Amino acid sequence: MPLLVGIDCSFSAPFIARGAHLPGETQTATARELWAYVDHHSADEDLGAASFLEARRGRHFYLGAADGTKSDFLHWRTCEMAGDRSTKPTTVYDAIGAAQVAKASFAGMRMLHHLNGRLPIWPFDPRPTSGALLVEIYTAIAARAAGMPRGRSKLRDASALDHALERLGTRPHAPLVQYDDHSTDAILAAAWLRASADRSDLWQPSGLNAQVQQTEGWTFGVT
């Protein structure tokens, strides 16, 4: 395909383990229904979702000690429990700390709702033979593929980035004005997507059945 776009956020919330995305609140039966629900109930003007999480803190989301016992909020999607269970650093219900992915993920769901029908989004839509396709990624997967050890996957200089790109079969990058985790993660993830786009096993992971596909989605690269 001409354009494979990786977005580093969770495309849905857990559903399989508890039979609902937000138990006791939602009756959404698909990820698309959840996207619409989050968008409708978020007051943020910039497609953010901070208001959505804040209104549900202590009930669905953990934002601090006042919300109760943190372990009560730890629920994961099927793809996040696949393999060695370390493909995600946290759950979308944990909204505190530097490693949290909740705010970006629910904001991402609002974005997906507005893109729905305009671009195919995997695995909710089939892989097209042409045009663009959006997939969920986790940049640490690209780092592991480039031979970077767990816990040391951040690239902060040109030499380290070029070394990682070489491991993925990509030529050296054009110099950046400034090197930060966001920029180098994006470059490395793009190189990994290009190198991995034709791997049939990544498009057909063993845990991706029809129910998981439509309710939770999947992180591209998890097998």
GROMACS elastic network, one bead per residue, 0.5 to 0.9 nm:
[ bonds ]
;  ai    aj funct       b0    kb
    1     4     6  0.68781   500
    1   127     6  0.89793   500
    1   128     6  0.74399   500
    1   129     6  0.60635   500
    1   130     6  0.50322   500
    1   131     6  0.61914   500
    1   132     6  0.69968   500
    1   133     6  0.80581   500
    1   197     6  0.83483   500
    2   130     6  0.64553   500
    2   131     6  0.58501   500
    2   132     6  0.65168   500
    2   133     6  0.89243   500
    3   130     6  0.83293   500
    3   131     6  0.63192   500
    3   133     6  0.64854   500
    3   134     6  0.86877   500
    4   131     6  0.85908   500
    4   132     6  0.58194   500
    4   133     6  0.51613   500
    4   134     6  0.62540   500
    4   135     6  0.73734   500
    4   190     6  0.86966   500
    4   193     6  0.72412   500
    4   194     6  0.77891   500
    4   197     6  0.77163   500
    5   132     6  0.71534   500
    5   133     6  0.60091   500
    5   135     6  0.61083   500
    5   136     6  0.84253   500
    5   190     6  0.81457   500
    5   193     6  0.82968   500
    6   133     6  0.85815   500
    6   134     6  0.60010   500
    6   136     6  0.55978   500
    6   137     6  0.54859   500
    6   138     6  0.86604   500
    6   189     6  0.77334   500
    6   190     6  0.74964   500
    6   193     6  0.75851   500
    6   220     6  0.84614   500
    7    10     6  0.85281   500
    7    11     6  0.88857   500
    7   108     6  0.86312   500
    7   134     6  0.71970   500
    7   135     6  0.62741   500
    7   136     6  0.50605   500
    7   137     6  0.56453   500
    7   138     6  0.81277   500
    8   104     6  0.86761   500
    8   105     6  0.83883   500
    8   135     6  0.87667   500
    8   136     6  0.59603   500
    8   138     6  0.55963   500
    8   139     6  0.69800   500
    9    12     6  0.89375   500
    9   101     6  0.69415   500
    9   102     6  0.85684   500
    9   104     6  0.62512   500
    9   106     6  0.84145   500
    9   107     6  0.89514   500
    9   108     6  0.65471   500
    9   109     6  0.87519   500
    9   136     6  0.64290   500
    9   137     6  0.70660   500
    9   138     6  0.75190   500
   10    13     6  0.72822   500
   10    92     6  0.74208   500
   10   101     6  0.76720   500
   10   102     6  0.82556   500
   10   104     6  0.81332   500
   10   106     6  0.78348   500
   10   108     6  0.75496   500
   10   109     6  0.80300   500
   10   136     6  0.66640   500
   10   137     6  0.82459   500
   10   138     6  0.88435   500
   10   216     6  0.89912   500
   10   217     6  0.85504   500
   10   218     6  0.84705   500
   10   219     6  0.77683   500
   11    31     6  0.76975   500
   11    35     6  0.87038   500
   11   105     6  0.66113   500
   11   106     6  0.80640   500
   11   108     6  0.69493   500
   11   109     6  0.60448   500
   11   112     6  0.78985   500
   11   135     6  0.87085   500
   11   136     6  0.65426   500
   11   216     6  0.73575   500
   11   217     6  0.65193   500
   11   218     6  0.78236   500
   11   219     6  0.84035   500
   12    15     6  0.85986   500
   12    21     6  0.82197   500
   12    30     6  0.89957   500
   12    31     6  0.56881   500
   12    32     6  0.85421   500
   12    34     6  0.74509   500
   12    35     6  0.78206   500
   12    77     6  0.83851   500
   12    92     6  0.86181   500
   12   105     6  0.76461   500
   12   106     6  0.79405   500
   12   109     6  0.69706   500
   12   215     6  0.73248   500
   12   216     6  0.51424   500
   12   217     6  0.64428   500
   12   218     6  0.87161   500
   13    20     6  0.88756   500
   13    21     6  0.56288   500
   13    22     6  0.81508   500
   13    31     6  0.78041   500
   13    34     6  0.83215   500
   13    76     6  0.77971   500
   13    77     6  0.67088   500
   13    91     6  0.86062   500
   13    92     6  0.65558   500
   13    93     6  0.82315   500
   13   105     6  0.87011   500
   13   106     6  0.86378   500
   13   215     6  0.81494   500
   13   216     6  0.60809   500
   13   217     6  0.87808   500
   14    17     6  0.70326   500
   14    18     6  0.78047   500
   14    19     6  0.85786   500
   14    20     6  0.75169   500
   14    21     6  0.56987   500
   14    22     6  0.84942   500
   14    75     6  0.67664   500
   14    76     6  0.54773   500
   14    78     6  0.74344   500
   14    91     6  0.87685   500
   14    92     6  0.82658   500
   14   215     6  0.79526   500
   14   216     6  0.59812   500
   15    18     6  0.58485   500
   15    19     6  0.52009   500
   15    22     6  0.81904   500
   15    23     6  0.89407   500
   15    29     6  0.86160   500
   15    30     6  0.89464   500
   15    76     6  0.85480   500
   15    77     6  0.69011   500
   15    78     6  0.86147   500
   15   212     6  0.81316   500
   15   215     6  0.62972   500
   15   216     6  0.62659   500
   16    19     6  0.53022   500
   16    20     6  0.72637   500
   16    21     6  0.85290   500
   16    77     6  0.72565   500
   16    78     6  0.72719   500
   16   211     6  0.80310   500
   16   212     6  0.70716   500
   16   215     6  0.77120   500
   16   216     6  0.77332   500
   17    20     6  0.81591   500
   17    75     6  0.79869   500
   17    76     6  0.80258   500
   17    77     6  0.77950   500
   17    78     6  0.81916   500
   18    21     6  0.78010   500
   18    22     6  0.88926   500
   18    23     6  0.71988   500
   18    75     6  0.88531   500
   19    22     6  0.89643   500
   19    23     6  0.74916   500
   19    29     6  0.88010   500
   20    23     6  0.50792   500
   20    24     6  0.80511   500
   20    25     6  0.85232   500
   20    26     6  0.67264   500
   20    27     6  0.66833   500
   20    28     6  0.70471   500
   20    29     6  0.74938   500
   21    25     6  0.84964   500
   21    26     6  0.65742   500
   21    27     6  0.79019   500
   21    28     6  0.69954   500
   21    29     6  0.83283   500
   21    30     6  0.89969   500
   21    31     6  0.85836   500
   21    34     6  0.74866   500
   21   215     6  0.83944   500
   21   216     6  0.87186   500
   22    25     6  0.55789   500
   22    26     6  0.53919   500
   22    27     6  0.81693   500
   22    28     6  0.86284   500
   22    60     6  0.66636   500
   23    26     6  0.63009   500
   23    27     6  0.81698   500
   23    60     6  0.81537   500
   24    27     6  0.83101   500
   26    29     6  0.87176   500
   26    34     6  0.81120   500
   26    37     6  0.82893   500
   27    33     6  0.88472   500
   27    34     6  0.88416   500
   28    31     6  0.74524   500
   28    32     6  0.83613   500
   28    33     6  0.53526   500
   28    34     6  0.56780   500
   28    37     6  0.79729   500
   28   215     6  0.85785   500
   29    32     6  0.84686   500
   29    33     6  0.66896   500
   29    34     6  0.78583   500
   29   214     6  0.82002   500
   29   215     6  0.64279   500
   30    33     6  0.52649   500
   30    34     6  0.65219   500
   30    35     6  0.88705   500
   30   211     6  0.86978   500
   30   213     6  0.89015   500
   30   214     6  0.53212   500
   30   216     6  0.76092   500
   31    35     6  0.62399   500
   31    36     6  0.87564   500
   31   109     6  0.87180   500
   31   124     6  0.81707   500
   31   213     6  0.88167   500
   31   214     6  0.60306   500
   31   216     6  0.60747   500
   31   217     6  0.74121   500
   32    35     6  0.50534   500
   32    36     6  0.64212   500
   32    37     6  0.86486   500
   32   109     6  0.85696   500
   32   112     6  0.83084   500
   32   113     6  0.69012   500
   32   116     6  0.80187   500
   32   124     6  0.84079   500
   32   214     6  0.79804   500
   32   215     6  0.80503   500
   33    36     6  0.51944   500
   33    37     6  0.61731   500
   33    38     6  0.87007   500
   33   113     6  0.87299   500
   33   215     6  0.89931   500
   34    38     6  0.60837   500
   34    39     6  0.84786   500
   34   109     6  0.78503   500
   34   113     6  0.88085   500
   34   215     6  0.87138   500
   35    38     6  0.52752   500
   35    39     6  0.61510   500
   35    40     6  0.85861   500
   35   106     6  0.81103   500
   35   108     6  0.87068   500
   35   110     6  0.56666   500
   35   111     6  0.82753   500
   35   112     6  0.68587   500
   35   113     6  0.52111   500
   35   114     6  0.88190   500
   36    39     6  0.51369   500
   36    40     6  0.60592   500
   36    41     6  0.86181   500
   36   109     6  0.81640   500
   36   110     6  0.71457   500
   36   113     6  0.58457   500
   36   114     6  0.86622   500
   37    40     6  0.51821   500
   37    41     6  0.62063   500
   37    42     6  0.86266   500
   37   110     6  0.87844   500
   38    41     6  0.52561   500
   38    42     6  0.60454   500
   38    49     6  0.77075   500
   38    52     6  0.70620   500
   38   106     6  0.71318   500
   38   107     6  0.84098   500
   38   109     6  0.71857   500
   38   110     6  0.64182   500
   38   113     6  0.89088   500
   39    42     6  0.53872   500
   39    43     6  0.83546   500
   39    47     6  0.77440   500
   39    49     6  0.80207   500
   39    52     6  0.87908   500
   39   106     6  0.87703   500
   39   107     6  0.83653   500
   39   109     6  0.76152   500
   39   111     6  0.84049   500
   39   113     6  0.72815   500
   39   114     6  0.87783   500
   40    43     6  0.81250   500
   40   110     6  0.87357   500
   41    49     6  0.88387   500
   41    51     6  0.84322   500
   41    52     6  0.63904   500
   42    45     6  0.84218   500
   42    47     6  0.79314   500
   42    48     6  0.75651   500
   42    49     6  0.57117   500
   42    50     6  0.77580   500
   42    51     6  0.58222   500
   42    52     6  0.50294   500
   42    53     6  0.87091   500
   42   110     6  0.86291   500
   43    46     6  0.89754   500
   43    47     6  0.84409   500
   43    48     6  0.82449   500
   43    49     6  0.76010   500
   43    50     6  0.85142   500
   43    51     6  0.60573   500
   43    52     6  0.74086   500
   44    47     6  0.58764   500
   44    48     6  0.52931   500
   44    49     6  0.62127   500
   44    50     6  0.71122   500
   44    51     6  0.63916   500
   44    52     6  0.84345   500
   45    48     6  0.70392   500
   46    49     6  0.87273   500
   47   107     6  0.59923   500
   47   108     6  0.81997   500
   47   110     6  0.61805   500
   47   111     6  0.67838   500
   48    51     6  0.78977   500
   48    52     6  0.87075   500
   48   103     6  0.75848   500
   48   104     6  0.77835   500
   48   106     6  0.76687   500
   48   108     6  0.80583   500
   48   110     6  0.76473   500
   48   111     6  0.89002   500
   49    52     6  0.51591   500
   49    53     6  0.65499   500
   49    54     6  0.87311   500
   49   102     6  0.89654   500
   49   103     6  0.61297   500
   49   104     6  0.77909   500
   49   105     6  0.85854   500
   49   106     6  0.57443   500
   49   108     6  0.85523   500
   49   109     6  0.89149   500
   49   110     6  0.77904   500
   50    53     6  0.52944   500
   50    54     6  0.60642   500
   50    55     6  0.85877   500
   50   103     6  0.61306   500
   50   106     6  0.84087   500
   50   107     6  0.79551   500
   51    54     6  0.50673   500
   51    55     6  0.60544   500
   51    56     6  0.86769   500
   52    55     6  0.54768   500
   52    56     6  0.66741   500
   52    57     6  0.89316   500
   52   106     6  0.82683   500
   53    56     6  0.52393   500
   53    57     6  0.60461   500
   53    60     6  0.80584   500
   53    61     6  0.63842   500
   53    62     6  0.88241   500
   53    63     6  0.85961   500
   53    93     6  0.87221   500
   53    95     6  0.78776   500
   53   102     6  0.81384   500
   53   103     6  0.74466   500
   53   106     6  0.83476   500
   54    57     6  0.52000   500
   54    58     6  0.89054   500
   54    61     6  0.79363   500
   54    63     6  0.80113   500
   55    59     6  0.89030   500
   56    59     6  0.53890   500
   56    60     6  0.56546   500
   56    61     6  0.61102   500
   56    62     6  0.88511   500
   57    60     6  0.59549   500
   57    62     6  0.58036   500
   57    63     6  0.63219   500
   57    64     6  0.87417   500
   57    67     6  0.65112   500
   57    95     6  0.88724   500
   58    61     6  0.56702   500
   58    62     6  0.58237   500
   58    63     6  0.75519   500
   58    64     6  0.85875   500
   58    66     6  0.75968   500
   58    68     6  0.65687   500
   58    73     6  0.87538   500
   59    62     6  0.80079   500
   59    67     6  0.77624   500
   59    73     6  0.87273   500
   60    73     6  0.68876   500
   60    93     6  0.64028   500
   60    94     6  0.89069   500
   61    67     6  0.80072   500
   61    73     6  0.66521   500
   61    92     6  0.81431   500
   61    94     6  0.58779   500
   61    95     6  0.64088   500
   61   102     6  0.84671   500
   62    65     6  0.79634   500
   62    66     6  0.87010   500
   62    67     6  0.59014   500
   62    68     6  0.77696   500
   62    69     6  0.85067   500
   62    70     6  0.64499   500
   62    72     6  0.88956   500
   62    73     6  0.64733   500
   62    93     6  0.62911   500
   62    94     6  0.50021   500
   62    95     6  0.56106   500
   62    96     6  0.68581   500
   63    66     6  0.79483   500
   63    67     6  0.66540   500
   63    70     6  0.89658   500
   63    93     6  0.89275   500
   63    94     6  0.68280   500
   63    95     6  0.51496   500
   63    96     6  0.50115   500
   63    97     6  0.86197   500
   64    67     6  0.57386   500
   64    68     6  0.77968   500
   64    70     6  0.80790   500
   64    95     6  0.82875   500
   64    96     6  0.66094   500
   65    68     6  0.57431   500
   65    69     6  0.71203   500
   65    70     6  0.75524   500
   66    69     6  0.86229   500
   67    70     6  0.77964   500
   68    71     6  0.88399   500
   68    72     6  0.78733   500
   69    72     6  0.57120   500
   69    73     6  0.76903   500
   70    73     6  0.56239   500
   70    74     6  0.71002   500
   70    94     6  0.79143   500
   71    74     6  0.53088   500
   71    75     6  0.87743   500
   72    75     6  0.81956   500
   73    91     6  0.82525   500
   73    93     6  0.60387   500
   73    94     6  0.67397   500
   74    90     6  0.80710   500
   74    91     6  0.61678   500
   74    92     6  0.85288   500
   74    93     6  0.67896   500
   74    94     6  0.71385   500
   75    91     6  0.62609   500
   75    92     6  0.81305   500
   75    93     6  0.73397   500
   76    79     6  0.81591   500
   76    80     6  0.59819   500
   76    81     6  0.67790   500
   76    88     6  0.89461   500
   76    90     6  0.83018   500
   76    91     6  0.57856   500
   76    92     6  0.78080   500
   76    93     6  0.87921   500
   77    80     6  0.52236   500
   77    81     6  0.66649   500
   77    82     6  0.89955   500
   77    91     6  0.83026   500
   77   212     6  0.86418   500
   77   216     6  0.64847   500
   77   217     6  0.84854   500
   77   218     6  0.84507   500
   78    81     6  0.53337   500
   78    82     6  0.64263   500
   78   207     6  0.73731   500
   78   208     6  0.83099   500
   78   212     6  0.72486   500
   78   216     6  0.75752   500
   78   217     6  0.87271   500
   78   218     6  0.79885   500
   79    82     6  0.50741   500
   79    83     6  0.84595   500
   79    85     6  0.84905   500
   79    87     6  0.79573   500
   79    88     6  0.89341   500
   79   207     6  0.72478   500
   79   208     6  0.79155   500
   79   212     6  0.87333   500
   79   216     6  0.84276   500
   79   217     6  0.79999   500
   79   218     6  0.56882   500
   79   219     6  0.65647   500
   79   222     6  0.68060   500
   79   223     6  0.82243   500
   80    83     6  0.84636   500
   80    85     6  0.61170   500
   80    86     6  0.71475   500
   80    87     6  0.56630   500
   80    88     6  0.57460   500
   80    91     6  0.85821   500
   80   218     6  0.84172   500
   80   219     6  0.80666   500
   80   222     6  0.83702   500
   81    84     6  0.73203   500
   81    86     6  0.72970   500
   81    87     6  0.75037   500
   81    88     6  0.84013   500
   82    85     6  0.53591   500
   82    86     6  0.80970   500
   82    87     6  0.76507   500
   82   207     6  0.75331   500
   82   222     6  0.72840   500
   82   223     6  0.71514   500
   83    86     6  0.76594   500
   83    87     6  0.80000   500
   83   222     6  0.77470   500
   83   223     6  0.69259   500
   84    87     6  0.75606   500
   85    88     6  0.76110   500
   86    89     6  0.67529   500
   87   138     6  0.75875   500
   87   140     6  0.79267   500
   87   141     6  0.75689   500
   87   219     6  0.87783   500
   87   222     6  0.73858   500
   88    91     6  0.74148   500
   88   138     6  0.75491   500
   88   140     6  0.88324   500
   89    99     6  0.68767   500
   89   100     6  0.79326   500
   89   101     6  0.85488   500
   90    93     6  0.83594   500
   90    94     6  0.68408   500
   90    99     6  0.70098   500
   90   100     6  0.62483   500
   90   101     6  0.69787   500
   90   102     6  0.87514   500
   91    94     6  0.55608   500
   91    95     6  0.84740   500
   91   100     6  0.75301   500
   91   101     6  0.71038   500
   91   102     6  0.72465   500
   92    95     6  0.70934   500
   92   100     6  0.74390   500
   92   101     6  0.57673   500
   92   103     6  0.79817   500
   92   105     6  0.69397   500
   92   106     6  0.80796   500
   93   100     6  0.87291   500
   93   101     6  0.84341   500
   93   102     6  0.60177   500
   94    97     6  0.85020   500
   94   100     6  0.61298   500
   94   101     6  0.74846   500
   94   102     6  0.61954   500
   95    99     6  0.88515   500
   95   100     6  0.54010   500
   95   101     6  0.68471   500
   95   102     6  0.51104   500
   95   103     6  0.65948   500
   96    99     6  0.77799   500
   96   100     6  0.57145   500
   96   101     6  0.87274   500
   96   102     6  0.83405   500
   97   100     6  0.55743   500
   98   101     6  0.86351   500
  100   103     6  0.76387   500
  100   104     6  0.85981   500
  101   104     6  0.56397   500
  101   105     6  0.59103   500
  101   106     6  0.86301   500
  102   105     6  0.51528   500
  102   106     6  0.61540   500
  102   107     6  0.84154   500
  103   106     6  0.55404   500
  103   107     6  0.60951   500
  103   108     6  0.83977   500
  104   107     6  0.50932   500
  104   108     6  0.58678   500
  104   109     6  0.86156   500
  105   109     6  0.62377   500
  105   110     6  0.88239   500
  106   110     6  0.65605   500
  106   111     6  0.87995   500
  107   110     6  0.51963   500
  107   111     6  0.65295   500
  107   112     6  0.88047   500
  108   112     6  0.61416   500
  108   113     6  0.85750   500
  109   113     6  0.61500   500
  109   114     6  0.87641   500
  110   113     6  0.50781   500
  110   114     6  0.65552   500
  110   115     6  0.88059   500
  111   114     6  0.52335   500
  111   115     6  0.62803   500
  111   116     6  0.85556   500
  112   116     6  0.57903   500
  112   121     6  0.81741   500
  113   116     6  0.51031   500
  113   117     6  0.87048   500
  114   117     6  0.83385   500
  114   118     6  0.83291   500
  115   118     6  0.53537   500
  115   119     6  0.62149   500
  115   120     6  0.86177   500
  115   121     6  0.87747   500
  116   119     6  0.63914   500
  116   120     6  0.74366   500
  116   121     6  0.76829   500
  117   120     6  0.69253   500
  117   121     6  0.88562   500
  119   131     6  0.86804   500
  119   132     6  0.68556   500
  119   133     6  0.65438   500
  119   134     6  0.73699   500
  120   123     6  0.87682   500
  120   124     6  0.79293   500
  120   125     6  0.55227   500
  120   126     6  0.74299   500
  120   127     6  0.76169   500
  120   128     6  0.75837   500
  120   132     6  0.73009   500
  120   133     6  0.53503   500
  120   134     6  0.64477   500
  121   124     6  0.58566   500
  121   125     6  0.53881   500
  121   126     6  0.79418   500
  121   127     6  0.83182   500
  121   133     6  0.59343   500
  121   135     6  0.62400   500
  121   136     6  0.87564   500
  122   125     6  0.51903   500
  122   126     6  0.64989   500
  122   127     6  0.67175   500
  122   133     6  0.70112   500
  122   134     6  0.61091   500
  122   135     6  0.53300   500
  122   136     6  0.77360   500
  122   213     6  0.87346   500
  122   217     6  0.75634   500
  122   218     6  0.79557   500
  122   220     6  0.85532   500
  123   126     6  0.63628   500
  123   127     6  0.76322   500
  123   135     6  0.75865   500
  123   203     6  0.84129   500
  123   208     6  0.88194   500
  123   213     6  0.59160   500
  123   214     6  0.76319   500
  123   217     6  0.58847   500
  123   218     6  0.66422   500
  123   219     6  0.89568   500
  123   220     6  0.88397   500
  124   213     6  0.60195   500
  124   214     6  0.55934   500
  124   215     6  0.86082   500
  124   217     6  0.66346   500
  125   128     6  0.83898   500
  125   214     6  0.89826   500
  127   130     6  0.88297   500
  127   133     6  0.72885   500
  127   203     6  0.84774   500
  128   131     6  0.70565   500
  128   132     6  0.79843   500
  128   133     6  0.73198   500
  130   133     6  0.86996   500
  135   218     6  0.84606   500
  135   219     6  0.73466   500
  135   220     6  0.63188   500
  136   217     6  0.85448   500
  136   218     6  0.70113   500
  136   219     6  0.50368   500
  136   220     6  0.58047   500
  137   140     6  0.88459   500
  137   141     6  0.79729   500
  137   142     6  0.88046   500
  137   189     6  0.81817   500
  137   218     6  0.88351   500
  137   219     6  0.54273   500
  137   220     6  0.55003   500
  137   221     6  0.72903   500
  138   141     6  0.58199   500
  138   142     6  0.75257   500
  138   189     6  0.84255   500
  138   219     6  0.69567   500
  138   220     6  0.78646   500
  138   221     6  0.81377   500
  139   142     6  0.53089   500
  139   143     6  0.64935   500
  139   144     6  0.88594   500
  139   153     6  0.88712   500
  139   185     6  0.63364   500
  139   186     6  0.78645   500
  139   188     6  0.80177   500
  139   189     6  0.58950   500
  140   144     6  0.61220   500
  140   145     6  0.85517   500
  140   148     6  0.88880   500
  140   150     6  0.81605   500
  140   153     6  0.65987   500
  140   154     6  0.88065   500
  140   185     6  0.85433   500
  140   189     6  0.86544   500
  141   144     6  0.51458   500
  141   145     6  0.62598   500
  141   146     6  0.87020   500
  141   189     6  0.83758   500
  141   192     6  0.87931   500
  141   221     6  0.68250   500
  141   222     6  0.80621   500
  142   145     6  0.50513   500
  142   146     6  0.62860   500
  142   147     6  0.88661   500
  142   148     6  0.88922   500
  142   168     6  0.89483   500
  142   185     6  0.84861   500
  142   188     6  0.66382   500
  142   189     6  0.54692   500
  142   190     6  0.87087   500
  142   191     6  0.83532   500
  142   192     6  0.56149   500
  142   193     6  0.80731   500
  142   221     6  0.84545   500
  143   146     6  0.50703   500
  143   147     6  0.65507   500
  143   148     6  0.53904   500
  143   149     6  0.78892   500
  143   150     6  0.84811   500
  143   152     6  0.89514   500
  143   153     6  0.56888   500
  143   154     6  0.81049   500
  143   164     6  0.77736   500
  143   185     6  0.82616   500
  143   188     6  0.73477   500
  143   189     6  0.78260   500
  143   192     6  0.86021   500
  144   147     6  0.51384   500
  144   148     6  0.51693   500
  144   149     6  0.65218   500
  144   150     6  0.71739   500
  144   153     6  0.76102   500
  145   148     6  0.73847   500
  145   164     6  0.88925   500
  145   167     6  0.80235   500
  145   168     6  0.74126   500
  145   192     6  0.76293   500
  146   163     6  0.85125   500
  146   164     6  0.51914   500
  146   165     6  0.70764   500
  146   166     6  0.81611   500
  146   167     6  0.52792   500
  146   168     6  0.58949   500
  146   188     6  0.84320   500
  146   192     6  0.81333   500
  147   164     6  0.72566   500
  147   167     6  0.72463   500
  148   151     6  0.86394   500
  148   152     6  0.66319   500
  148   153     6  0.56100   500
  148   154     6  0.86637   500
  148   164     6  0.76882   500
  149   152     6  0.55589   500
  149   153     6  0.63997   500
  150   153     6  0.63643   500
  151   154     6  0.84076   500
  152   155     6  0.84201   500
  153   185     6  0.89395   500
  154   180     6  0.86569   500
  154   181     6  0.59717   500
  154   184     6  0.78437   500
  154   185     6  0.73962   500
  155   158     6  0.81988   500
  155   160     6  0.61121   500
  155   161     6  0.59794   500
  155   164     6  0.87582   500
  155   179     6  0.81201   500
  155   180     6  0.74831   500
  155   181     6  0.62266   500
  155   184     6  0.60516   500
  155   185     6  0.74248   500
  156   159     6  0.88244   500
  156   160     6  0.71915   500
  156   161     6  0.75797   500
  156   179     6  0.55879   500
  156   180     6  0.57308   500
  156   181     6  0.64698   500
  156   184     6  0.72831   500
  157   160     6  0.56511   500
  157   161     6  0.63742   500
  157   162     6  0.88432   500
  157   178     6  0.88749   500
  157   179     6  0.59921   500
  157   180     6  0.81295   500
  157   184     6  0.85445   500
  158   161     6  0.51486   500
  158   162     6  0.61449   500
  158   163     6  0.85964   500
  158   172     6  0.89420   500
  158   173     6  0.81309   500
  158   175     6  0.71750   500
  158   176     6  0.80493   500
  158   179     6  0.75411   500
  158   184     6  0.89216   500
  159   162     6  0.52144   500
  159   163     6  0.61753   500
  159   164     6  0.87014   500
  160   163     6  0.51233   500
  160   164     6  0.62928   500
  160   165     6  0.86608   500
  161   164     6  0.51867   500
  161   165     6  0.61527   500
  161   166     6  0.86206   500
  161   172     6  0.81463   500
  161   173     6  0.79230   500
  161   184     6  0.68346   500
  161   187     6  0.85555   500
  161   188     6  0.75341   500
  162   166     6  0.60722   500
  162   167     6  0.86855   500
  162   170     6  0.84204   500
  162   171     6  0.75951   500
  162   172     6  0.51157   500
  162   173     6  0.65283   500
  163   166     6  0.51770   500
  163   167     6  0.65441   500
  163   172     6  0.81812   500
  164   167     6  0.51990   500
  164   168     6  0.67241   500
  164   170     6  0.87382   500
  164   188     6  0.74304   500
  165   168     6  0.50992   500
  165   169     6  0.63961   500
  165   170     6  0.50965   500
  165   171     6  0.67169   500
  165   172     6  0.67731   500
  165   173     6  0.80561   500
  165   187     6  0.85828   500
  165   188     6  0.64818   500
  165   191     6  0.68929   500
  165   192     6  0.83609   500
  166   170     6  0.52272   500
  166   171     6  0.62920   500
  166   172     6  0.72333   500
  167   170     6  0.74766   500
  168   171     6  0.89666   500
  168   188     6  0.86075   500
  168   191     6  0.68142   500
  168   192     6  0.63667   500
  168   195     6  0.66937   500
  169   191     6  0.82080   500
  169   192     6  0.89279   500
  169   195     6  0.74055   500
  170   173     6  0.84098   500
  170   191     6  0.65599   500
  170   192     6  0.88462   500
  170   195     6  0.83909   500
  172   175     6  0.88556   500
  173   176     6  0.83941   500
  173   187     6  0.82856   500
  175   178     6  0.86589   500
  176   179     6  0.64008   500
  176   183     6  0.85874   500
  178   183     6  0.84735   500
  179   182     6  0.84172   500
  179   183     6  0.66316   500
  179   184     6  0.68643   500
  180   183     6  0.55930   500
  180   184     6  0.63206   500
  180   185     6  0.84373   500
  181   184     6  0.53630   500
  181   185     6  0.57414   500
  181   186     6  0.83783   500
  182   185     6  0.52434   500
  182   186     6  0.61758   500
  182   187     6  0.87858   500
  183   186     6  0.52314   500
  183   187     6  0.63614   500
  183   188     6  0.87091   500
  184   187     6  0.51263   500
  184   188     6  0.60501   500
  184   189     6  0.83714   500
  185   188     6  0.52509   500
  185   189     6  0.59055   500
  185   190     6  0.84481   500
  186   189     6  0.51703   500
  186   190     6  0.60806   500
  186   191     6  0.86454   500
  187   190     6  0.51945   500
  187   191     6  0.63069   500
  187   192     6  0.86976   500
  188   191     6  0.51248   500
  188   192     6  0.61854   500
  188   193     6  0.86457   500
  189   192     6  0.50070   500
  189   193     6  0.61003   500
  189   194     6  0.86278   500
  190   193     6  0.51061   500
  190   194     6  0.62835   500
  190   195     6  0.86586   500
  191   194     6  0.52142   500
  191   195     6  0.62498   500
  191   196     6  0.86090   500
  192   195     6  0.50252   500
  192   196     6  0.59447   500
  192   197     6  0.83347   500
  193   196     6  0.50447   500
  193   197     6  0.56170   500
  193   221     6  0.89953   500
  194   197     6  0.55266   500
  194   198     6  0.83386   500
  195   198     6  0.75858   500
  195   199     6  0.85205   500
  196   199     6  0.54520   500
  196   200     6  0.89412   500
  196   202     6  0.79205   500
  196   221     6  0.82955   500
  197   200     6  0.82140   500
  197   202     6  0.81473   500
  197   203     6  0.86230   500
  198   201     6  0.89062   500
  198   202     6  0.84298   500
  198   203     6  0.86390   500
  199   202     6  0.57175   500
  199   203     6  0.71369   500
  200   203     6  0.53122   500
  200   204     6  0.64004   500
  200   205     6  0.88712   500
  201   204     6  0.51039   500
  201   205     6  0.59673   500
  201   206     6  0.85574   500
  201   221     6  0.86815   500
  201   223     6  0.71816   500
  202   205     6  0.58131   500
  202   220     6  0.63890   500
  202   221     6  0.53862   500
  202   222     6  0.68616   500
  202   223     6  0.63312   500
  203   220     6  0.73690   500
  203   221     6  0.81894   500
  203   223     6  0.89101   500
  204   207     6  0.85325   500
  204   208     6  0.70829   500
  204   223     6  0.80245   500
  205   208     6  0.56477   500
  205   209     6  0.88109   500
  205   218     6  0.88666   500
  205   220     6  0.89416   500
  205   221     6  0.85478   500
  205   222     6  0.70362   500
  206   209     6  0.76938   500
  206   223     6  0.66168   500
  207   212     6  0.79383   500
  207   223     6  0.77011   500
  208   211     6  0.80095   500
  208   212     6  0.57964   500
  208   213     6  0.59183   500
  208   217     6  0.80441   500
  208   218     6  0.72612   500
  209   212     6  0.54234   500
  209   213     6  0.59973   500
  209   214     6  0.88760   500
  210   213     6  0.50281   500
  210   214     6  0.64859   500
  210   215     6  0.86965   500
  211   214     6  0.55356   500
  211   215     6  0.60570   500
  211   216     6  0.80057   500
  212   215     6  0.53096   500
  212   216     6  0.52468   500
  212   217     6  0.60452   500
  212   218     6  0.78631   500
  213   216     6  0.60600   500
  213   218     6  0.69707   500
  214   217     6  0.61119   500
  218   221     6  0.88032   500
  218   222     6  0.76981   500
  219   222     6  0.58717   500
  220   223     6  0.83912   500
